[in-house]
Amino acid sequence: MGDVGQTPRTLSGLKAGESAVVERVDADDLLARRLLEIGFYPGAKVELVASMWPADDPVAIRVGGATFALRRQEAERVKIR
């Protein structure tokens, strides 16, 4: 109940080494399906491994046993807790 009224955090807001749990994906059907297929489903544990220089884009995200590069705009569509 402590989250009432709070805006959900997004995957793009994590710092390198931080972990979170996927709450939901707010994206168009094509992107949502792609993210689901690679493991970004509600309840999945994710970790931001690294962000690239100079604009922190893309970001390297570990989900399950794999690491994926996502554009920052894609990572913003993944809501976390």
PDB file with SEQRES, HELIX, SHEET and CRYST1 records, atoms N, CA, C and O in Angstrom:
SEQRES   1 A   81  MET GLY ASP VAL GLY GLN THR PRO ARG THR LEU SER GLY          
SEQRES   2 A   81  LEU LYS ALA GLY GLU SER ALA VAL VAL GLU ARG VAL ASP          
SEQRES   3 A   81  ALA ASP ASP LEU LEU ALA ARG ARG LEU LEU GLU ILE GLY          
SEQRES   4 A   81  PHE TYR PRO GLY ALA LYS VAL GLU LEU VAL ALA SER MET          
SEQRES   5 A   81  TRP PRO ALA ASP ASP PRO VAL ALA ILE ARG VAL GLY GLY          
SEQRES   6 A   81  ALA THR PHE ALA LEU ARG ARG GLN GLU ALA GLU ARG VAL          
SEQRES   7 A   81  LYS ILE ARG                                                  
HELIX    1 AA1 LEU A   11  GLY A   13  5                                   3    
HELIX    2 AA2 ASP A   29  GLU A   37  1                                   9    
HELIX    3 AA3 ARG A   72  ALA A   75  1                                   4    
SHEET    1 AA1 6 ARG A   9  THR A  10  0                                        
SHEET    2 AA1 6 VAL A  78  ILE A  80 -1                                        
SHEET    3 AA1 6 SER A  19  VAL A  25 -1                                        
SHEET    4 AA1 6 LYS A  45  SER A  51 -1                                        
SHEET    5 AA1 6 VAL A  59  VAL A  63 -1                                        
SHEET    6 AA1 6 ALA A  66  LEU A  70 -1                                        
CRYST1    1.000    1.000    1.000  90.00  90.00  90.00 P 1           1          
ATOM      1  N   MET A   1       0.804  -1.207   0.000  1.00  0.00           N  
ATOM      2  CA  MET A   1       0.000   0.000   0.000  1.00  0.00           C  
ATOM      3  C   MET A   1       0.843   1.265   0.000  1.00  0.00           C  
ATOM      4  O   MET A   1       0.312   2.355  -0.216  1.00  0.00           O  
ATOM      5  N   GLY A   2       2.150   1.146   0.239  1.00  0.00           N  
ATOM      6  CA  GLY A   2       3.016   2.306   0.282  1.00  0.00           C  
ATOM      7  C   GLY A   2       3.209   2.958  -1.065  1.00  0.00           C  
ATOM      8  O   GLY A   2       3.676   4.095  -1.134  1.00  0.00           O  
ATOM      9  N   ASP A   3       2.855   2.254  -2.167  1.00  0.00           N  
ATOM     10  CA  ASP A   3       3.057   2.782  -3.499  1.00  0.00           C  
ATOM     11  C   ASP A   3       1.888   3.603  -4.005  1.00  0.00           C  
ATOM     12  O   ASP A   3       1.953   4.132  -5.114  1.00  0.00           O  
ATOM     13  N   VAL A   4       0.817   3.727  -3.228  1.00  0.00           N  
ATOM     14  CA  VAL A   4      -0.363   4.453  -3.665  1.00  0.00           C  
ATOM     15  C   VAL A   4       0.017   5.895  -3.981  1.00  0.00           C  
ATOM     16  O   VAL A   4       0.630   6.586  -3.167  1.00  0.00           O  
ATOM     17  N   GLY A   5      -0.363   6.336  -5.189  1.00  0.00           N  
ATOM     18  CA  GLY A   5      -0.098   7.709  -5.584  1.00  0.00           C  
ATOM     19  C   GLY A   5       1.281   7.943  -6.151  1.00  0.00           C  
ATOM     20  O   GLY A   5       1.578   9.050  -6.600  1.00  0.00           O  
ATOM     21  N   GLN A   6       2.140   6.928  -6.145  1.00  0.00           N  
ATOM     22  CA  GLN A   6       3.477   7.096  -6.684  1.00  0.00           C  
ATOM     23  C   GLN A   6       3.494   6.720  -8.160  1.00  0.00           C  
ATOM     24  O   GLN A   6       2.785   5.808  -8.584  1.00  0.00           O  
ATOM     25  N   THR A   7       4.307   7.426  -8.937  1.00  0.00           N  
ATOM     26  CA  THR A   7       4.499   7.084 -10.328  1.00  0.00           C  
ATOM     27  C   THR A   7       5.457   5.902 -10.380  1.00  0.00           C  
ATOM     28  O   THR A   7       6.507   5.933  -9.739  1.00  0.00           O  
ATOM     29  N   PRO A   8       5.107   4.849 -11.142  1.00  0.00           N  
ATOM     30  CA  PRO A   8       6.003   3.692 -11.222  1.00  0.00           C  
ATOM     31  C   PRO A   8       7.369   4.094 -11.773  1.00  0.00           C  
ATOM     32  O   PRO A   8       7.475   4.949 -12.653  1.00  0.00           O  
ATOM     33  N   ARG A   9       8.384   3.476 -11.250  1.00  0.00           N  
ATOM     34  CA  ARG A   9       9.739   3.699 -11.757  1.00  0.00           C  
ATOM     35  C   ARG A   9       9.883   2.946 -13.073  1.00  0.00           C  
ATOM     36  O   ARG A   9       9.141   2.004 -13.353  1.00  0.00           O  
ATOM     37  N   THR A  10      10.837   3.373 -13.861  1.00  0.00           N  
ATOM     38  CA  THR A  10      11.086   2.678 -15.119  1.00  0.00           C  
ATOM     39  C   THR A  10      12.474   2.067 -15.108  1.00  0.00           C  
ATOM     40  O   THR A  10      13.349   2.482 -14.348  1.00  0.00           O  
ATOM     41  N   LEU A  11      12.659   1.080 -15.962  1.00  0.00           N  
ATOM     42  CA  LEU A  11      13.932   0.385 -16.074  1.00  0.00           C  
ATOM     43  C   LEU A  11      15.057   1.350 -16.420  1.00  0.00           C  
ATOM     44  O   LEU A  11      16.191   1.158 -15.983  1.00  0.00           O  
ATOM     45  N   SER A  12      14.763   2.365 -17.185  1.00  0.00           N  
ATOM     46  CA  SER A  12      15.790   3.326 -17.594  1.00  0.00           C  
ATOM     47  C   SER A  12      16.290   4.170 -16.424  1.00  0.00           C  
ATOM     48  O   SER A  12      17.332   4.817 -16.533  1.00  0.00           O  
ATOM     49  N   GLY A  13      15.557   4.170 -15.300  1.00  0.00           N  
ATOM     50  CA  GLY A  13      15.964   4.953 -14.137  1.00  0.00           C  
ATOM     51  C   GLY A  13      16.936   4.250 -13.209  1.00  0.00           C  
ATOM     52  O   GLY A  13      17.436   4.853 -12.260  1.00  0.00           O  
ATOM     53  N   LEU A  14      17.211   2.971 -13.476  1.00  0.00           N  
ATOM     54  CA  LEU A  14      18.163   2.252 -12.629  1.00  0.00           C  
ATOM     55  C   LEU A  14      19.584   2.718 -12.900  1.00  0.00           C  
ATOM     56  O   LEU A  14      19.892   3.200 -13.990  1.00  0.00           O  
ATOM     57  N   LYS A  15      20.437   2.574 -11.916  1.00  0.00           N  
ATOM     58  CA  LYS A  15      21.872   2.831 -12.040  1.00  0.00           C  
ATOM     59  C   LYS A  15      22.565   1.488 -12.236  1.00  0.00           C  
ATOM     60  O   LYS A  15      22.016   0.449 -11.870  1.00  0.00           O  
ATOM     61  N   ALA A  16      23.754   1.502 -12.804  1.00  0.00           N  
ATOM     62  CA  ALA A  16      24.514   0.269 -13.027  1.00  0.00           C  
ATOM     63  C   ALA A  16      24.641  -0.512 -11.721  1.00  0.00           C  
ATOM     64  O   ALA A  16      25.025   0.039 -10.689  1.00  0.00           O  
ATOM     65  N   GLY A  17      24.315  -1.799 -11.783  1.00  0.00           N  
ATOM     66  CA  GLY A  17      24.394  -2.670 -10.624  1.00  0.00           C  
ATOM     67  C   GLY A  17      23.107  -2.786  -9.832  1.00  0.00           C  
ATOM     68  O   GLY A  17      22.989  -3.668  -8.982  1.00  0.00           O  
ATOM     69  N   GLU A  18      22.128  -1.908 -10.092  1.00  0.00           N  
ATOM     70  CA  GLU A  18      20.854  -1.965  -9.379  1.00  0.00           C  
ATOM     71  C   GLU A  18      19.931  -3.005 -10.013  1.00  0.00           C  
ATOM     72  O   GLU A  18      19.941  -3.225 -11.224  1.00  0.00           O  
ATOM     73  N   SER A  19      19.135  -3.632  -9.151  1.00  0.00           N  
ATOM     74  CA  SER A  19      18.164  -4.640  -9.593  1.00  0.00           C  
ATOM     75  C   SER A  19      16.758  -4.179  -9.259  1.00  0.00           C  
ATOM     76  O   SER A  19      16.551  -3.317  -8.405  1.00  0.00           O  
ATOM     77  N   ALA A  20      15.800  -4.771  -9.949  1.00  0.00           N  
ATOM     78  CA  ALA A  20      14.386  -4.480  -9.700  1.00  0.00           C  
ATOM     79  C   ALA A  20      13.567  -5.653 -10.220  1.00  0.00           C  
ATOM     80  O   ALA A  20      14.107  -6.626 -10.747  1.00  0.00           O  
ATOM     81  N   VAL A  21      12.256  -5.539 -10.061  1.00  0.00           N  
ATOM     82  CA  VAL A  21      11.325  -6.545 -10.556  1.00  0.00           C  
ATOM     83  C   VAL A  21      10.382  -5.863 -11.538  1.00  0.00           C  
ATOM     84  O   VAL A  21       9.870  -4.777 -11.264  1.00  0.00           O  
ATOM     85  N   VAL A  22      10.155  -6.497 -12.673  1.00  0.00           N  
ATOM     86  CA  VAL A  22       9.251  -5.948 -13.684  1.00  0.00           C  
ATOM     87  C   VAL A  22       7.829  -5.951 -13.146  1.00  0.00           C  
ATOM     88  O   VAL A  22       7.334  -6.967 -12.659  1.00  0.00           O  
ATOM     89  N   GLU A  23       7.184  -4.800 -13.242  1.00  0.00           N  
ATOM     90  CA  GLU A  23       5.783  -4.675 -12.862  1.00  0.00           C  
ATOM     91  C   GLU A  23       4.880  -4.856 -14.087  1.00  0.00           C  
ATOM     92  O   GLU A  23       3.903  -5.605 -14.054  1.00  0.00           O  
ATOM     93  N   ARG A  24       5.230  -4.152 -15.164  1.00  0.00           N  
ATOM     94  CA  ARG A  24       4.468  -4.256 -16.413  1.00  0.00           C  
ATOM     95  C   ARG A  24       5.259  -3.584 -17.536  1.00  0.00           C  
ATOM     96  O   ARG A  24       6.237  -2.878 -17.292  1.00  0.00           O  
ATOM     97  N   VAL A  25       4.814  -3.819 -18.761  1.00  0.00           N  
ATOM     98  CA  VAL A  25       5.387  -3.166 -19.934  1.00  0.00           C  
ATOM     99  C   VAL A  25       4.294  -2.326 -20.571  1.00  0.00           C  
ATOM    100  O   VAL A  25       3.238  -2.845 -20.935  1.00  0.00           O  
ATOM    101  N   ASP A  26       4.543  -1.037 -20.706  1.00  0.00           N  
ATOM    102  CA  ASP A  26       3.595  -0.115 -21.342  1.00  0.00           C  
ATOM    103  C   ASP A  26       4.164   0.268 -22.702  1.00  0.00           C  
ATOM    104  O   ASP A  26       4.890   1.254 -22.830  1.00  0.00           O  
ATOM    105  N   ALA A  27       3.826  -0.524 -23.714  1.00  0.00           N  
ATOM    106  CA  ALA A  27       4.371  -0.275 -25.051  1.00  0.00           C  
ATOM    107  C   ALA A  27       3.364  -0.736 -26.090  1.00  0.00           C  
ATOM    108  O   ALA A  27       2.382  -1.409 -25.778  1.00  0.00           O  
ATOM    109  N   ASP A  28       3.633  -0.352 -27.345  1.00  0.00           N  
ATOM    110  CA  ASP A  28       2.787  -0.839 -28.435  1.00  0.00           C  
ATOM    111  C   ASP A  28       2.955  -2.353 -28.533  1.00  0.00           C  
ATOM    112  O   ASP A  28       3.896  -2.917 -27.974  1.00  0.00           O  
ATOM    113  N   ASP A  29       2.049  -2.997 -29.235  1.00  0.00           N  
ATOM    114  CA  ASP A  29       2.015  -4.457 -29.296  1.00  0.00           C  
ATOM    115  C   ASP A  29       3.332  -5.074 -29.748  1.00  0.00           C  
ATOM    116  O   ASP A  29       3.777  -6.064 -29.168  1.00  0.00           O  
ATOM    117  N   LEU A  30       3.956  -4.513 -30.766  1.00  0.00           N  
ATOM    118  CA  LEU A  30       5.187  -5.085 -31.310  1.00  0.00           C  
ATOM    119  C   LEU A  30       6.317  -5.057 -30.281  1.00  0.00           C  
ATOM    120  O   LEU A  30       6.983  -6.069 -30.062  1.00  0.00           O  
ATOM    121  N   LEU A  31       6.536  -3.903 -29.652  1.00  0.00           N  
ATOM    122  CA  LEU A  31       7.596  -3.800 -28.647  1.00  0.00           C  
ATOM    123  C   LEU A  31       7.253  -4.624 -27.415  1.00  0.00           C  
ATOM    124  O   LEU A  31       8.124  -5.299 -26.866  1.00  0.00           O  
ATOM    125  N   ALA A  32       6.010  -4.583 -26.973  1.00  0.00           N  
ATOM    126  CA  ALA A  32       5.611  -5.357 -25.794  1.00  0.00           C  
ATOM    127  C   ALA A  32       5.848  -6.845 -26.031  1.00  0.00           C  
ATOM    128  O   ALA A  32       6.335  -7.548 -25.145  1.00  0.00           O  
ATOM    129  N   ARG A  33       5.509  -7.319 -27.211  1.00  0.00           N  
ATOM    130  CA  ARG A  33       5.722  -8.734 -27.539  1.00  0.00           C  
ATOM    131  C   ARG A  33       7.202  -9.084 -27.557  1.00  0.00           C  
ATOM    132  O   ARG A  33       7.603 -10.120 -27.026  1.00  0.00           O  
ATOM    133  N   ARG A  34       8.009  -8.230 -28.161  1.00  0.00           N  
ATOM    134  CA  ARG A  34       9.459  -8.463 -28.213  1.00  0.00           C  
ATOM    135  C   ARG A  34      10.035  -8.545 -26.805  1.00  0.00           C  
ATOM    136  O   ARG A  34      10.804  -9.454 -26.495  1.00  0.00           O  
ATOM    137  N   LEU A  35       9.660  -7.593 -25.955  1.00  0.00           N  
ATOM    138  CA  LEU A  35      10.183  -7.587 -24.587  1.00  0.00           C  
ATOM    139  C   LEU A  35       9.711  -8.816 -23.803  1.00  0.00           C  
ATOM    140  O   LEU A  35      10.481  -9.387 -23.031  1.00  0.00           O  
ATOM    141  N   LEU A  36       8.478  -9.217 -23.993  1.00  0.00           N  
ATOM    142  CA  LEU A  36       7.963 -10.414 -23.337  1.00  0.00           C  
ATOM    143  C   LEU A  36       8.737 -11.650 -23.793  1.00  0.00           C  
ATOM    144  O   LEU A  36       9.093 -12.497 -22.974  1.00  0.00           O  
ATOM    145  N   GLU A  37       8.994 -11.754 -25.084  1.00  0.00           N  
ATOM    146  CA  GLU A  37       9.703 -12.907 -25.628  1.00  0.00           C  
ATOM    147  C   GLU A  37      11.119 -13.047 -25.081  1.00  0.00           C  
ATOM    148  O   GLU A  37      11.631 -14.162 -24.984  1.00  0.00           O  
ATOM    149  N   ILE A  38      11.754 -11.947 -24.726  1.00  0.00           N  
ATOM    150  CA  ILE A  38      13.121 -12.044 -24.194  1.00  0.00           C  
ATOM    151  C   ILE A  38      13.150 -12.046 -22.667  1.00  0.00           C  
ATOM    152  O   ILE A  38      14.225 -12.062 -22.066  1.00  0.00           O  
ATOM    153  N   GLY A  39      11.973 -12.028 -22.039  1.00  0.00           N  
ATOM    154  CA  GLY A  39      11.938 -12.237 -20.596  1.00  0.00           C  
ATOM    155  C   GLY A  39      11.455 -11.112 -19.724  1.00  0.00           C  
ATOM    156  O   GLY A  39      11.494 -11.237 -18.500  1.00  0.00           O  
ATOM    157  N   PHE A  40      10.996 -10.009 -20.300  1.00  0.00           N  
ATOM    158  CA  PHE A  40      10.519  -8.874 -19.513  1.00  0.00           C  
ATOM    159  C   PHE A  40       9.028  -9.031 -19.211  1.00  0.00           C  
ATOM    160  O   PHE A  40       8.196  -8.299 -19.746  1.00  0.00           O  
ATOM    161  N   TYR A  41       8.708  -9.984 -18.357  1.00  0.00           N  
ATOM    162  CA  TYR A  41       7.325 -10.250 -17.965  1.00  0.00           C  
ATOM    163  C   TYR A  41       7.150  -9.866 -16.498  1.00  0.00           C  
ATOM    164  O   TYR A  41       8.137  -9.814 -15.765  1.00  0.00           O  
ATOM    165  N   PRO A  42       5.925  -9.594 -16.048  1.00  0.00           N  
ATOM    166  CA  PRO A  42       5.699  -9.217 -14.649  1.00  0.00           C  
ATOM    167  C   PRO A  42       6.274 -10.260 -13.692  1.00  0.00           C  
ATOM    168  O   PRO A  42       6.030 -11.459 -13.830  1.00  0.00           O  
ATOM    169  N   GLY A  43       7.039  -9.773 -12.725  1.00  0.00           N  
ATOM    170  CA  GLY A  43       7.665 -10.639 -11.735  1.00  0.00           C  
ATOM    171  C   GLY A  43       9.098 -11.017 -12.053  1.00  0.00           C  
ATOM    172  O   GLY A  43       9.793 -11.556 -11.192  1.00  0.00           O  
ATOM    173  N   ALA A  44       9.564 -10.747 -13.280  1.00  0.00           N  
ATOM    174  CA  ALA A  44      10.941 -11.083 -13.661  1.00  0.00           C  
ATOM    175  C   ALA A  44      11.926 -10.131 -12.981  1.00  0.00           C  
ATOM    176  O   ALA A  44      11.693  -8.924 -12.916  1.00  0.00           O  
ATOM    177  N   LYS A  45      13.025 -10.688 -12.478  1.00  0.00           N  
ATOM    178  CA  LYS A  45      14.083  -9.874 -11.882  1.00  0.00           C  
ATOM    179  C   LYS A  45      14.982  -9.365 -13.001  1.00  0.00           C  
ATOM    180  O   LYS A  45      15.390 -10.123 -13.881  1.00  0.00           O  
ATOM    181  N   VAL A  46      15.284  -8.072 -12.953  1.00  0.00           N  
ATOM    182  CA  VAL A  46      16.141  -7.438 -13.955  1.00  0.00           C  
ATOM    183  C   VAL A  46      17.255  -6.663 -13.257  1.00  0.00           C  
ATOM    184  O   VAL A  46      17.101  -6.221 -12.118  1.00  0.00           O  
ATOM    185  N   GLU A  47      18.363  -6.507 -13.948  1.00  0.00           N  
ATOM    186  CA  GLU A  47      19.497  -5.738 -13.421  1.00  0.00           C  
ATOM    187  C   GLU A  47      20.079  -4.899 -14.537  1.00  0.00           C  
ATOM    188  O   GLU A  47      20.284  -5.390 -15.647  1.00  0.00           O  
ATOM    189  N   LEU A  48      20.349  -3.631 -14.249  1.00  0.00           N  
ATOM    190  CA  LEU A  48      21.026  -2.782 -15.217  1.00  0.00           C  
ATOM    191  C   LEU A  48      22.518  -3.056 -15.064  1.00  0.00           C  
ATOM    192  O   LEU A  48      23.106  -2.759 -14.025  1.00  0.00           O  
ATOM    193  N   VAL A  49      23.116  -3.616 -16.086  1.00  0.00           N  
ATOM    194  CA  VAL A  49      24.522  -3.997 -16.048  1.00  0.00           C  
ATOM    195  C   VAL A  49      25.410  -2.800 -16.375  1.00  0.00           C  
ATOM    196  O   VAL A  49      26.406  -2.553 -15.694  1.00  0.00           O  
ATOM    197  N   ALA A  50      25.044  -2.061 -17.419  1.00  0.00           N  
ATOM    198  CA  ALA A  50      25.858  -0.913 -17.839  1.00  0.00           C  
ATOM    199  C   ALA A  50      25.036  -0.012 -18.736  1.00  0.00           C  
ATOM    200  O   ALA A  50      24.053  -0.441 -19.340  1.00  0.00           O  
ATOM    201  N   SER A  51      25.449   1.239 -18.816  1.00  0.00           N  
ATOM    202  CA  SER A  51      24.884   2.157 -19.798  1.00  0.00           C  
ATOM    203  C   SER A  51      26.052   2.709 -20.603  1.00  0.00           C  
ATOM    204  O   SER A  51      27.141   2.928 -20.072  1.00  0.00           O  
ATOM    205  N   MET A  52      25.818   2.923 -21.857  1.00  0.00           N  
ATOM    206  CA  MET A  52      26.887   3.313 -22.763  1.00  0.00           C  
ATOM    207  C   MET A  52      27.091   4.823 -22.770  1.00  0.00           C  
ATOM    208  O   MET A  52      26.161   5.593 -22.529  1.00  0.00           O  
ATOM    209  N   TRP A  53      28.266   5.211 -23.037  1.00  0.00           N  
ATOM    210  CA  TRP A  53      28.662   6.604 -23.097  1.00  0.00           C  
ATOM    211  C   TRP A  53      28.494   7.085 -24.525  1.00  0.00           C  
ATOM    212  O   TRP A  53      28.721   6.276 -25.425  1.00  0.00           O  
ATOM    213  N   PRO A  54      28.128   8.293 -24.815  1.00  0.00           N  
ATOM    214  CA  PRO A  54      28.034   9.440 -23.931  1.00  0.00           C  
ATOM    215  C   PRO A  54      26.633   9.718 -23.414  1.00  0.00           C  
ATOM    216  O   PRO A  54      26.489  10.452 -22.436  1.00  0.00           O  
ATOM    217  N   ALA A  55      25.595   9.164 -24.029  1.00  0.00           N  
ATOM    218  CA  ALA A  55      24.234   9.561 -23.665  1.00  0.00           C  
ATOM    219  C   ALA A  55      23.500   8.487 -22.870  1.00  0.00           C  
ATOM    220  O   ALA A  55      22.272   8.515 -22.790  1.00  0.00           O  
ATOM    221  N   ASP A  56      24.236   7.536 -22.275  1.00  0.00           N  
ATOM    222  CA  ASP A  56      23.614   6.430 -21.533  1.00  0.00           C  
ATOM    223  C   ASP A  56      22.623   5.673 -22.413  1.00  0.00           C  
ATOM    224  O   ASP A  56      21.579   5.224 -21.940  1.00  0.00           O  
ATOM    225  N   ASP A  57      22.956   5.535 -23.689  1.00  0.00           N  
ATOM    226  CA  ASP A  57      22.077   4.860 -24.629  1.00  0.00           C  
ATOM    227  C   ASP A  57      22.932   4.080 -25.616  1.00  0.00           C  
ATOM    228  O   ASP A  57      23.767   4.686 -26.288  1.00  0.00           O  
ATOM    229  N   PRO A  58      22.769   2.791 -25.736  1.00  0.00           N  
ATOM    230  CA  PRO A  58      21.784   1.921 -25.103  1.00  0.00           C  
ATOM    231  C   PRO A  58      22.199   1.539 -23.686  1.00  0.00           C  
ATOM    232  O   PRO A  58      23.251   1.946 -23.194  1.00  0.00           O  
ATOM    233  N   VAL A  59      21.337   0.740 -23.040  1.00  0.00           N  
ATOM    234  CA  VAL A  59      21.641   0.203 -21.713  1.00  0.00           C  
ATOM    235  C   VAL A  59      21.705  -1.317 -21.832  1.00  0.00           C  
ATOM    236  O   VAL A  59      20.980  -1.915 -22.625  1.00  0.00           O  
ATOM    237  N   ALA A  60      22.576  -1.935 -21.040  1.00  0.00           N  
ATOM    238  CA  ALA A  60      22.691  -3.394 -20.999  1.00  0.00           C  
ATOM    239  C   ALA A  60      21.905  -3.881 -19.791  1.00  0.00           C  
ATOM    240  O   ALA A  60      22.171  -3.470 -18.662  1.00  0.00           O  
ATOM    241  N   ILE A  61      20.944  -4.751 -20.032  1.00  0.00           N  
ATOM    242  CA  ILE A  61      20.041  -5.241 -18.996  1.00  0.00           C  
ATOM    243  C   ILE A  61      20.163  -6.759 -18.899  1.00  0.00           C  
ATOM    244  O   ILE A  61      20.100  -7.459 -19.910  1.00  0.00           O  
ATOM    245  N   ARG A  62      20.335  -7.258 -17.689  1.00  0.00           N  
ATOM    246  CA  ARG A  62      20.333  -8.701 -17.465  1.00  0.00           C  
ATOM    247  C   ARG A  62      18.943  -9.105 -17.006  1.00  0.00           C  
ATOM    248  O   ARG A  62      18.397  -8.534 -16.063  1.00  0.00           O  
ATOM    249  N   VAL A  63      18.383 -10.087 -17.677  1.00  0.00           N  
ATOM    250  CA  VAL A  63      17.093 -10.660 -17.305  1.00  0.00           C  
ATOM    251  C   VAL A  63      17.230 -12.162 -17.502  1.00  0.00           C  
ATOM    252  O   VAL A  63      17.663 -12.621 -18.559  1.00  0.00           O  
ATOM    253  N   GLY A  64      16.862 -12.920 -16.484  1.00  0.00           N  
ATOM    254  CA  GLY A  64      17.093 -14.353 -16.546  1.00  0.00           C  
ATOM    255  C   GLY A  64      18.593 -14.595 -16.617  1.00  0.00           C  
ATOM    256  O   GLY A  64      19.353 -13.985 -15.865  1.00  0.00           O  
ATOM    257  N   GLY A  65      19.021 -15.460 -17.494  1.00  0.00           N  
ATOM    258  CA  GLY A  65      20.445 -15.748 -17.631  1.00  0.00           C  
ATOM    259  C   GLY A  65      21.100 -15.037 -18.792  1.00  0.00           C  
ATOM    260  O   GLY A  65      22.221 -15.382 -19.165  1.00  0.00           O  
ATOM    261  N   ALA A  66      20.436 -14.054 -19.377  1.00  0.00           N  
ATOM    262  CA  ALA A  66      20.955 -13.389 -20.565  1.00  0.00           C  
ATOM    263  C   ALA A  66      21.046 -11.881 -20.352  1.00  0.00           C  
ATOM    264  O   ALA A  66      20.367 -11.312 -19.498  1.00  0.00           O  
ATOM    265  N   THR A  67      21.902 -11.253 -21.150  1.00  0.00           N  
ATOM    266  CA  THR A  67      22.050  -9.801 -21.120  1.00  0.00           C  
ATOM    267  C   THR A  67      21.661  -9.256 -22.490  1.00  0.00           C  
ATOM    268  O   THR A  67      22.090  -9.769 -23.524  1.00  0.00           O  
ATOM    269  N   PHE A  68      20.839  -8.204 -22.476  1.00  0.00           N  
ATOM    270  CA  PHE A  68      20.338  -7.596 -23.704  1.00  0.00           C  
ATOM    271  C   PHE A  68      20.645  -6.103 -23.702  1.00  0.00           C  
ATOM    272  O   PHE A  68      20.696  -5.462 -22.652  1.00  0.00           O  
ATOM    273  N   ALA A  69      20.847  -5.565 -24.903  1.00  0.00           N  
ATOM    274  CA  ALA A  69      20.972  -4.121 -25.057  1.00  0.00           C  
ATOM    275  C   ALA A  69      19.606  -3.575 -25.455  1.00  0.00           C  
ATOM    276  O   ALA A  69      18.983  -4.049 -26.405  1.00  0.00           O  
ATOM    277  N   LEU A  70      19.155  -2.572 -24.710  1.00  0.00           N  
ATOM    278  CA  LEU A  70      17.901  -1.897 -25.035  1.00  0.00           C  
ATOM    279  C   LEU A  70      18.188  -0.412 -25.233  1.00  0.00           C  
ATOM    280  O   LEU A  70      19.032   0.165 -24.547  1.00  0.00           O  
ATOM    281  N   ARG A  71      17.491   0.184 -26.159  1.00  0.00           N  
ATOM    282  CA  ARG A  71      17.565   1.637 -26.271  1.00  0.00           C  
ATOM    283  C   ARG A  71      16.891   2.219 -25.042  1.00  0.00           C  
ATOM    284  O   ARG A  71      15.974   1.621 -24.481  1.00  0.00           O  
ATOM    285  N   ARG A  72      17.347   3.374 -24.634  1.00  0.00           N  
ATOM    286  CA  ARG A  72      16.794   4.005 -23.443  1.00  0.00           C  
ATOM    287  C   ARG A  72      15.278   4.192 -23.579  1.00  0.00           C  
ATOM    288  O   ARG A  72      14.546   3.995 -22.609  1.00  0.00           O  
ATOM    289  N   GLN A  73      14.803   4.566 -24.758  1.00  0.00           N  
ATOM    290  CA  GLN A  73      13.358   4.764 -24.946  1.00  0.00           C  
ATOM    291  C   GLN A  73      12.600   3.457 -24.777  1.00  0.00           C  
ATOM    292  O   GLN A  73      11.444   3.478 -24.354  1.00  0.00           O  
ATOM    293  N   GLU A  74      13.215   2.317 -25.094  1.00  0.00           N  
ATOM    294  CA  GLU A  74      12.569   1.025 -24.866  1.00  0.00           C  
ATOM    295  C   GLU A  74      12.550   0.706 -23.371  1.00  0.00           C  
ATOM    296  O   GLU A  74      11.544   0.227 -22.847  1.00  0.00           O  
ATOM    297  N   ALA A  75      13.661   0.972 -22.691  1.00  0.00           N  
ATOM    298  CA  ALA A  75      13.767   0.721 -21.257  1.00  0.00           C  
ATOM    299  C   ALA A  75      12.773   1.569 -20.468  1.00  0.00           C  
ATOM    300  O   ALA A  75      12.322   1.161 -19.398  1.00  0.00           O  
ATOM    301  N   GLU A  76      12.431   2.741 -20.988  1.00  0.00           N  
ATOM    302  CA  GLU A  76      11.447   3.606 -20.314  1.00  0.00           C  
ATOM    303  C   GLU A  76      10.040   3.004 -20.334  1.00  0.00           C  
ATOM    304  O   GLU A  76       9.192   3.397 -19.533  1.00  0.00           O  
ATOM    305  N   ARG A  77       9.789   2.072 -21.223  1.00  0.00           N  
ATOM    306  CA  ARG A  77       8.469   1.450 -21.317  1.00  0.00           C  
ATOM    307  C   ARG A  77       8.281   0.327 -20.304  1.00  0.00           C  
ATOM    308  O   ARG A  77       7.161  -0.147 -20.112  1.00  0.00           O  
ATOM    309  N   VAL A  78       9.375  -0.110 -19.646  1.00  0.00           N  
ATOM    310  CA  VAL A  78       9.306  -1.192 -18.661  1.00  0.00           C  
ATOM    311  C   VAL A  78       9.162  -0.582 -17.278  1.00  0.00           C  
ATOM    312  O   VAL A  78      10.084   0.063 -16.779  1.00  0.00           O  
ATOM    313  N   LYS A  79       8.016  -0.783 -16.663  1.00  0.00           N  
ATOM    314  CA  LYS A  79       7.759  -0.271 -15.303  1.00  0.00           C  
ATOM    315  C   LYS A  79       8.255  -1.293 -14.296  1.00  0.00           C  
ATOM    316  O   LYS A  79       8.043  -2.494 -14.462  1.00  0.00           O  
ATOM    317  N   ILE A  80       8.917  -0.810 -13.247  1.00  0.00           N  
ATOM    318  CA  ILE A  80       9.547  -1.696 -12.256  1.00  0.00           C  
ATOM    319  C   ILE A  80       9.127  -1.329 -10.846  1.00  0.00           C  
ATOM    320  O   ILE A  80       8.572  -0.259 -10.595  1.00  0.00           O  
ATOM    321  N   ARG A  81       9.411  -2.256  -9.926  1.00  0.00           N  
ATOM    322  CA  ARG A  81       9.241  -1.966  -8.505  1.00  0.00           C  
ATOM    323  C   ARG A  81      10.446  -2.475  -7.766  1.00  0.00           C  
ATOM    324  O   ARG A  81      10.523  -2.339  -6.545  1.00  0.00           O  
TER     325      ARG A  81                                                      
END                                                                             
